[in-house]
Amino acid sequence: MEPNRTQWQIRCAFNGFCKRVLKNETINIYNERRQRQSKETTFSDLTPQEENQLYTIDNHYEGETQDFQVRGKRITPKLLAEAMHTLPDEKRIAVLLYYFFNMSDVEIGQLLDIPRSTVQYRRTSSFELLKRFLEGRADEWDD
């Protein structure tokens, strides 16, 4: 069934309207992108002085040792880092995500695609390994 002349004219007018809308939207996007690019600067175009304004270095703890005493044994950051490196990768990841990234066992389990109980086991069993390592090595390390 062929459309009559009025329907054909409406269809052509709508077709033209749609094409005009798409063309205008394309022009708007192009203009917005060009305007944004005129305001942006790439890192490679920055001078060294401008680069230095983008960050700061915290020297608050420089030269200080942050060691502490536990049951008469001295534990240093280096010793604690060494203890963490003795853990198997999967246990170290569980400890770091839980204590340093404040993730729950459920969130860690979803991230690593393992059950929550496995995450809890890895995390809690790590303490025994860390305890044994620190008990044997505390006071041995000198900064």
Residue pairs with C-beta under 8 A, 6 or more apart in sequence:
3 11
43 51
46 54
65 76
65 77
65 143
66 76
66 77
67 74
67 75
67 76
67 77
67 143
68 74
68 75
69 75
70 134
70 138
73 134
73 135
73 138
73 139
74 138
74 139
75 134
75 138
76 141
76 143
78 141
78 143
79 134
79 137
79 138
79 140
79 141
80 134
82 133
82 137
82 141
83 130
83 133
83 134
83 137
84 92
84 95
84 96
84 130
85 92
86 129
86 133
87 95
87 126
87 129
87 130
90 112
90 122
91 122
91 123
91 125
91 126
91 129
92 126
93 112
94 108
94 112
94 119
94 122
94 123
94 126
95 122
95 123
95 126
97 103
97 107
97 108
97 111
98 104
98 105
98 108
98 119
98 123
103 111
105 116
105 119
105 120
105 123
106 116
108 116
108 119
109 115
109 116
109 118
109 119
112 119
